[in-house]
Amino acid sequence: MKILVVGGGSGGHITPAVAVIREVLEEKPRTRVEFWTDRKYYKNVVKITTELGVSWGSRRQQGHNSRKNAYIRVRRIWSGKFHRYAGWSFKDYFVHWQVTLRDLVWGNIVGFVGFVGGVVQSFFRLILPGKRPDVIFLKGGFVGLPVGLVARLVRIPYVVHESDTVPGLANRLLMKHAAVVATGWGELKGAEKIVQVGIPVAAEFRATTTSQQKSLKKSFGFDPERSLVVVTGGSQGALSLDQAVAEILPELLKFTSVGLVAGRKHYEEMVELKRYEEWDKAKLQSNFRMWEFNSAMNELMGAADVVVSRAGATTIAELAALKKAVVLVPFEMLPGGHQTKNAERLQEVGAVVAIPNEKLIQQPSVLLEEVRHLVRAPRERENLAEKLHLEVARPEAARNLAKIILEVGEQKAKK
């Protein structure tokens, strides 16, 4: 069987897709998998899939340690993002005219060209005899839209997975004709066959014992007996989070260690914070570390007592699997406000603490007080972590989604 997996645009669409690929290859080791992603994430996907123990490329390129008769081929696909901002009034488009010109005008022209290129590219790839996949797995995001539209045209069944409580534009357009729409933890409408499976996360994201947590703290240079707060805005970072931490960091360090993942996009703007990171003979002397990006996020967040994060669905699912007390700061300008709705839903059931992004910008001390409270309230941290785990974590999500994809592919192959 041949399966095409499409994901990109953000790390939140890559890691769940890879978790599903793992399960597919466990279930059917002879499966041929092709992974299409955008130029930005191509190298990351090659690196991650290579670590699965399966060579990427043709069968001739397979190494001696590859799974028997299995391979993953990673390819770039043209795609285009359509920029929109939630909550903007008519006046905002003139007040923020630089953003309007850069993102909403020029950005959407580039996005449209990329989308058309993706449609043409997908068409010629998917009609080639012997190259057609039996099923396509679309893990959300704008990267999958041109592929899904062509798949419908050439009659290749596809499975869509939507992680957020509110589907994005691409998934809204694709859901109606999907063979199956798998959901994370929201209830969706607009498709015939909807199955709630949860959000797939890598097996490395699992709860740690107290001794394991202390060991992880030590491995990053932190005092294992001191509480640790990890702040992350994802691989690209979140400027409002970085700036808030910069303002309250001296007070934070009075009662906790702090690890900041500043993100590739904003690291240079925050590099001055490195002055708080003191080393002596390769040993951390201070209670602060900052990274541009950390490839071992499961270990870093596993070491934390409190995690401060954006409210992307995949990150929330990873934190739920880790059983962490979480402060969410959703980015409210995303189309559909899905991060805000993710955070609101979880706050309503007492699973997280949520701080509006605008409030954080205006008053960073709010984050300081919330973190201080949680650090000093271990029982409340435990309650939050347990509720988040029960509400979101689905350990079998990747396996169940893999079975759905294989079943759709097998039905196609029989026809």
C-alpha positions as CSV (number, residue, x, y, z in Angstrom):
1,M,0.0,0.0,0.0
2,K,1.1,3.6,-0.7
3,I,0.1,6.4,1.6
4,L,0.6,10.1,0.9
5,V,0.9,12.3,4.0
6,V,0.7,16.1,3.7
7,G,1.5,18.5,6.5
8,G,3.4,21.8,7.1
9,G,3.0,25.4,7.7
10,S,3.7,24.9,11.4
11,G,5.3,22.3,13.6
12,G,1.8,21.6,15.0
13,H,1.0,19.9,11.7
14,I,4.3,18.0,11.4
15,T,4.7,16.2,14.7
16,P,1.2,14.6,14.8
17,A,1.6,13.4,11.2
18,V,5.0,11.8,12.1
19,A,3.3,10.1,15.1
20,V,0.7,8.6,12.8
21,I,3.4,7.4,10.3
22,R,5.1,5.6,13.1
23,E,1.9,3.7,13.9
24,V,1.3,3.0,10.2
25,L,4.7,1.4,9.9
26,E,4.2,-0.6,13.1
27,E,0.9,-2.0,11.7
28,K,2.0,-2.4,8.1
29,P,5.8,-2.4,7.8
30,R,5.8,-2.8,4.0
31,T,3.8,0.4,3.6
32,R,5.3,3.0,1.3
33,V,4.9,6.5,2.7
34,E,5.4,9.8,0.8
35,F,5.4,13.0,2.9
36,W,4.8,16.3,1.2
37,T,5.6,19.5,3.0
38,D,6.4,23.1,2.3
39,R,9.9,24.4,1.7
40,K,10.2,25.9,5.2
41,Y,9.7,22.6,6.9
42,Y,11.3,20.3,4.4
43,K,14.7,19.8,6.2
44,N,12.9,19.3,9.5
45,V,10.7,16.5,8.1
46,V,13.6,14.8,6.5
47,K,15.5,14.8,9.8
48,I,12.5,13.6,11.8
49,T,11.5,10.8,9.4
50,T,15.1,9.6,9.1
51,E,15.1,9.2,12.9
52,L,12.2,6.8,12.5
53,G,14.6,4.2,11.3
54,V,13.2,4.3,7.8
55,S,15.3,5.6,4.9
56,W,13.8,8.3,2.8
57,G,14.1,8.3,-0.9
58,S,14.0,5.4,-3.3
59,R,14.5,1.7,-2.4
60,R,18.0,1.9,-3.7
61,Q,18.8,4.6,-1.1
62,Q,17.7,2.5,1.8
63,G,20.3,1.7,4.4
64,H,20.9,-1.7,6.0
65,N,19.1,-0.6,9.2
66,S,15.8,0.3,7.5
67,R,12.5,-1.4,8.2
68,K,12.0,-4.3,5.8
69,N,10.6,-3.2,2.5
70,A,9.6,0.2,3.9
71,Y,10.6,3.7,3.0
72,I,9.6,7.3,3.4
73,R,10.1,9.8,0.6
74,V,10.0,13.5,1.5
75,R,9.1,16.0,-1.2
76,R,8.5,19.7,-1.3
77,I,5.1,21.0,-2.4
78,W,4.1,24.5,-3.5
79,S,1.5,26.1,-1.2
80,G,0.2,29.5,-0.3
81,K,-1.1,30.9,2.9
82,F,-4.1,33.3,2.8
83,H,-3.5,35.9,5.5
84,R,-6.4,37.0,7.6
85,Y,-6.7,38.6,11.1
86,A,-9.5,37.9,13.5
87,G,-11.2,40.8,15.3
88,W,-10.0,43.6,13.0
89,S,-12.4,46.4,12.3
90,F,-12.5,48.3,9.1
91,K,-10.4,51.1,10.8
92,D,-7.7,48.6,11.8
93,Y,-6.7,48.0,8.2
94,F,-5.8,51.7,7.9
95,V,-4.2,52.0,11.3
96,H,-2.0,49.0,10.7
97,W,-1.4,49.9,7.0
98,Q,2.1,48.5,7.0
99,V,0.8,45.0,8.1
100,T,-2.1,45.4,5.6
101,L,0.3,46.0,2.7
102,R,2.9,43.5,3.7
103,D,0.7,40.6,4.8
104,L,-2.8,41.1,3.6
105,V,-2.0,42.5,0.1
106,W,1.5,41.3,-0.9
107,G,1.3,38.2,1.3
108,N,-1.9,37.1,-0.3
109,I,-0.7,37.7,-3.8
110,V,2.3,35.4,-3.1
111,G,-0.1,33.0,-1.3
112,F,-2.4,32.8,-4.3
113,V,0.6,32.1,-6.7
114,G,1.8,29.4,-4.3
115,F,-1.7,27.8,-4.1
116,V,-2.0,27.7,-7.9
117,G,1.5,26.2,-8.2
118,G,0.5,23.6,-5.6
119,V,-2.6,22.6,-7.6
120,V,-0.6,22.2,-10.8
121,Q,2.2,20.3,-9.1
122,S,-0.2,18.0,-7.2
123,F,-2.1,17.3,-10.4
124,F,0.9,16.1,-12.4
125,R,2.2,14.1,-9.5
126,L,-1.1,12.3,-8.7
127,I,-2.1,11.3,-12.2
128,L,1.2,9.5,-13.0
129,P,0.5,5.7,-13.5
130,G,1.9,3.6,-10.7
131,K,2.5,6.7,-8.5
132,R,-1.0,7.3,-7.3
133,P,-1.4,6.7,-3.5
134,D,-4.1,4.5,-2.2
135,V,-5.1,7.1,0.4
136,I,-4.0,10.6,1.4
137,F,-3.7,11.8,4.9
138,L,-4.1,15.6,5.2
139,K,-3.0,16.9,8.6
140,G,-4.6,20.4,8.3
141,G,-3.1,23.7,7.3
142,F,-2.8,25.5,4.0
143,V,-0.2,23.0,2.6
144,G,-2.9,20.3,2.2
145,L,-5.5,22.4,0.4
146,P,-4.2,22.1,-3.2
147,V,-3.5,18.4,-2.7
148,G,-6.9,17.7,-1.3
149,L,-8.7,19.6,-4.1
150,V,-6.7,17.6,-6.8
151,A,-7.3,14.3,-4.9
152,R,-11.0,14.8,-5.2
153,L,-10.7,15.6,-8.9
154,V,-8.7,12.4,-9.6
155,R,-10.8,10.3,-7.2
156,I,-8.2,9.5,-4.5
157,P,-9.8,9.2,-1.1
158,Y,-8.4,11.3,1.7
159,V,-8.6,11.5,5.5
160,V,-8.6,14.9,7.2
161,H,-7.5,15.5,10.8
162,E,-8.6,18.7,12.6
163,S,-7.0,19.3,16.0
164,D,-8.6,22.6,17.0
165,T,-12.1,23.3,18.3
166,V,-12.6,25.5,15.3
167,P,-11.5,24.2,11.9
168,G,-9.2,26.3,9.7
169,L,-10.1,27.5,6.2
170,A,-8.3,24.7,4.4
171,N,-10.1,22.0,6.5
172,R,-13.5,23.6,6.1
173,L,-13.1,23.4,2.3
174,L,-11.8,19.8,2.4
175,M,-14.1,18.2,5.1
176,K,-17.2,17.9,2.9
177,H,-15.6,15.4,0.5
178,A,-13.3,13.6,2.9
179,A,-13.6,9.8,3.3
180,V,-13.2,10.4,7.1
181,V,-12.8,13.6,9.2
182,A,-10.9,12.8,12.4
183,T,-11.2,15.3,15.2
184,G,-9.0,16.2,18.1
185,W,-11.2,17.2,21.0
186,G,-13.9,19.4,19.3
187,E,-17.2,18.7,17.8
188,L,-17.3,19.6,14.1
189,K,-20.1,19.9,11.5
190,G,-20.0,19.9,7.7
191,A,-18.9,16.3,6.9
192,E,-20.6,13.0,6.6
193,K,-18.2,10.8,8.5
194,I,-16.7,12.3,11.6
195,V,-14.7,10.3,14.1
196,Q,-13.2,11.7,17.3
197,V,-9.8,10.2,17.8
198,G,-7.8,12.8,19.8
199,I,-4.6,14.6,18.8
200,P,-1.7,12.3,18.0
201,V,1.5,13.0,19.9
202,A,4.9,11.4,19.8
203,A,5.4,8.5,22.3
204,E,8.2,10.5,24.0
205,F,5.5,12.8,25.5
206,R,4.6,11.0,28.6
207,A,4.3,11.9,32.3
208,T,7.5,11.8,34.4
209,T,8.0,10.6,37.9
210,T,9.4,13.0,40.5
211,S,12.8,11.4,40.3
212,Q,12.7,11.6,36.4
213,Q,11.7,15.3,36.6
214,K,14.7,16.1,38.9
215,S,17.0,14.2,36.6
216,L,15.8,16.2,33.6
217,K,16.2,19.5,35.4
218,K,19.8,18.5,36.2
219,S,20.4,17.5,32.6
220,F,19.6,21.1,31.5
221,G,21.8,22.6,34.2
222,F,19.0,23.6,36.6
223,D,18.9,23.0,40.3
224,P,16.8,19.8,40.6
225,E,15.4,20.9,44.0
226,R,14.2,24.2,42.7
227,S,10.9,24.7,40.7
228,L,11.2,25.3,37.0
229,V,9.0,27.4,34.7
230,V,9.3,26.8,31.0
231,V,8.0,29.5,28.6
232,T,7.6,28.7,24.9
233,G,5.9,30.2,21.9
234,G,6.7,27.3,19.6
235,S,9.5,26.9,17.1
236,Q,9.1,30.4,15.7
237,G,8.4,32.0,19.1
238,A,5.9,34.5,20.4
239,L,7.2,38.1,20.8
240,S,4.6,39.1,23.4
241,L,5.6,36.1,25.6
242,D,9.3,36.9,25.2
243,Q,8.8,40.5,26.0
244,A,6.7,39.8,29.1
245,V,9.3,37.4,30.4
246,A,12.0,40.0,29.8
247,E,10.1,42.5,32.0
248,I,9.3,40.1,34.9
249,L,12.4,37.9,34.8
250,P,14.2,39.5,37.8
251,E,11.2,38.9,39.9
252,L,10.7,35.3,38.6
253,L,14.2,34.3,39.4
254,K,13.7,35.2,43.0
255,F,11.5,32.1,43.5
256,T,11.9,29.8,40.5
257,S,14.3,28.7,37.7
258,V,13.2,29.8,34.2
259,G,13.8,28.2,30.8
260,L,12.8,30.4,27.8
261,V,12.5,29.1,24.2
262,A,12.5,32.4,22.5
263,G,11.9,31.0,19.0
264,R,13.8,31.3,15.7
265,K,11.9,34.4,14.6
266,H,12.5,36.5,17.7
267,Y,15.7,35.1,19.3
268,E,18.0,38.0,18.1
269,E,15.6,40.5,19.6
270,M,15.8,38.8,23.0
271,V,19.5,37.9,23.0
272,E,20.3,40.5,25.7
273,L,18.6,38.2,28.2
274,K,21.6,35.9,27.8
275,R,23.3,38.2,30.4
276,Y,21.1,36.3,33.0
277,E,22.6,33.0,31.9
278,E,25.8,32.6,33.9
279,W,28.2,29.7,33.4
280,D,31.4,28.6,35.1
281,K,33.4,25.7,33.6
282,A,30.4,24.4,31.6
283,K,28.2,24.5,34.7
284,L,25.1,26.7,34.9
285,Q,25.5,29.1,37.9
286,S,22.3,31.1,37.4
287,N,18.7,29.9,37.4
288,F,18.0,30.9,33.8
289,R,18.6,29.5,30.3
290,M,17.4,30.7,26.9
291,W,17.3,28.8,23.6
292,E,16.5,29.8,20.1
293,F,14.8,26.4,19.7
294,N,15.1,23.2,21.7
295,S,14.7,19.9,19.8
296,A,14.1,18.0,23.0
297,M,10.9,19.8,24.0
298,N,9.5,16.6,25.5
299,E,12.3,16.6,28.0
300,L,12.4,20.3,28.6
301,M,8.6,20.5,29.2
302,G,8.8,17.3,31.1
303,A,11.3,18.9,33.5
304,A,9.0,21.8,34.2
305,D,6.7,22.4,37.1
306,V,4.7,25.0,35.2
307,V,4.6,25.6,31.4
308,V,3.6,28.9,29.8
309,S,2.6,28.5,26.2
310,R,0.5,29.6,23.2
311,A,-2.7,27.6,22.8
312,G,-2.1,25.6,19.7
313,A,-3.9,22.3,19.8
314,T,-0.8,20.1,19.3
315,T,1.1,21.8,22.0
316,I,-1.8,21.5,24.4
317,A,-2.1,17.8,23.6
318,E,1.7,17.3,24.3
319,L,1.3,19.1,27.6
320,A,-1.7,17.0,28.5
321,A,0.3,13.8,27.8
322,L,3.1,15.2,30.0
323,K,0.5,16.0,32.8
324,K,1.7,19.6,33.3
325,A,0.2,22.6,34.9
326,V,-0.2,25.1,32.1
327,V,-0.7,28.8,31.6
328,L,-2.0,29.5,28.1
329,V,-1.6,32.8,26.3
330,P,-3.6,32.4,23.1
331,F,-2.8,34.5,20.0
332,E,-6.1,36.1,19.3
333,M,-5.4,37.4,15.8
334,L,-5.4,34.0,14.1
335,P,-8.4,33.4,11.8
336,G,-11.4,31.9,13.5
337,G,-9.8,32.7,16.9
338,H,-9.1,29.0,17.3
339,Q,-6.4,29.5,20.0
340,T,-8.6,31.7,22.0
341,K,-11.4,29.1,21.8
342,N,-9.1,26.3,22.7
343,A,-8.0,28.2,25.8
344,E,-11.5,29.3,26.8
345,R,-12.9,25.8,26.6
346,L,-10.1,24.3,28.8
347,Q,-10.3,27.2,31.3
348,E,-14.1,26.6,31.7
349,V,-13.5,23.0,32.9
350,G,-10.6,24.1,35.2
351,A,-7.9,22.4,33.1
352,V,-5.6,25.5,32.5
353,V,-5.1,29.1,33.5
354,A,-5.6,31.4,30.5
355,I,-4.4,35.0,30.1
356,P,-5.5,37.0,27.1
357,N,-2.6,38.1,24.9
358,E,-3.7,41.8,24.9
359,K,-3.8,41.7,28.7
360,L,-0.3,40.2,28.9
361,I,1.1,43.0,26.6
362,Q,-0.5,45.7,28.7
363,Q,0.2,44.2,32.1
364,P,3.0,41.5,32.2
365,S,2.8,41.4,36.0
366,V,-0.4,39.3,35.5
367,L,1.8,36.5,34.3
368,L,4.2,37.0,37.2
369,E,1.3,36.6,39.7
370,E,-0.2,33.6,38.0
371,V,3.2,31.8,37.9
372,R,4.0,32.7,41.5
373,H,0.7,31.3,42.7
374,L,1.1,28.0,40.8
375,V,4.7,27.6,41.9
376,R,3.6,28.0,45.5
377,A,0.5,25.8,45.2
378,P,1.6,22.2,44.3
379,R,-1.8,20.8,45.0
380,E,-3.4,23.2,42.5
381,R,-0.8,22.3,39.9
382,E,-1.6,18.7,40.3
383,N,-5.3,19.3,39.9
384,L,-4.8,21.4,36.8
385,A,-2.5,18.8,35.3
386,E,-4.9,15.9,36.0
387,K,-7.9,17.8,34.5
388,L,-5.9,18.7,31.4
389,H,-4.8,15.1,31.0
390,L,-8.3,13.7,31.4
391,E,-9.8,16.4,29.0
392,V,-7.3,16.2,26.2
393,A,-4.9,13.3,26.3
394,R,-5.7,10.3,24.1
395,P,-2.8,7.9,24.2
396,E,-4.2,5.8,21.4
397,A,-4.9,8.7,19.0
398,A,-2.0,8.0,16.6
399,R,-2.8,4.3,16.5
400,N,-6.5,4.8,15.9
401,L,-5.9,7.3,13.2
402,A,-3.4,5.1,11.5
403,K,-6.0,2.3,11.5
404,I,-8.5,4.6,9.9
405,I,-6.1,5.6,7.2
406,L,-5.1,2.0,6.4
407,E,-8.7,1.0,6.3
408,V,-9.6,3.7,3.8
409,G,-6.6,2.7,1.7
410,E,-7.4,-1.0,1.7
411,Q,-11.0,-0.2,0.6
412,K,-9.6,1.8,-2.3
413,A,-7.2,-0.9,-3.2
414,K,-10.0,-3.5,-3.4
415,K,-12.0,-1.5,-6.0
